[in-house]
């Protein structure tokens, strides 16, 4: 995609959202179905179903997707798309680029071995590897802008309010 095409696609959306800010609110949704008799679930994605299960550090055999890895995959996907869009909009040519996210977590927390051990990924490092003729100042601005507009990065930086509920299958309401 080139700069003119990207701008042409986004211009009517930007105009609409400026005129009607409430129209800019978009809903996102994900769903997983537990696999009966297994420590696994099937996650429905636009590209098909993915079976998620235990990480090898918690008893899995490595054949199923790990939700912690999927979180990092969502981050690099969002950062990669945002980097591409920002580069195109800014007229910066990327010959090649990679986005890598690395995180660490303590399995003792999720296995309930140590109540003081944290549950979840505690640190995430995001790295951009870029091949471009752009100077360092331009690339730094490109990364800063990517960080600013990457939905998943900003969601992790400023966590949303979380809630949960349950309902028995077969009940309405």
Secondary structure as UniProt FT lines:
FT   HELIX           3..19
FT   HELIX           21..24
FT   STRAND          31..34
FT   TURN            36..37
FT   STRAND          40..45
FT   TURN            46..47
FT   STRAND          48..53
FT   HELIX           56..58
FT   HELIX           67..90
FT   STRAND          96..104
FT   HELIX           107..110
FT   TURN            111..112
FT   TURN            115..116
FT   STRAND          123..131
FT   HELIX           136..149
FT   HELIX           151..157
FT   TURN            169..170
//
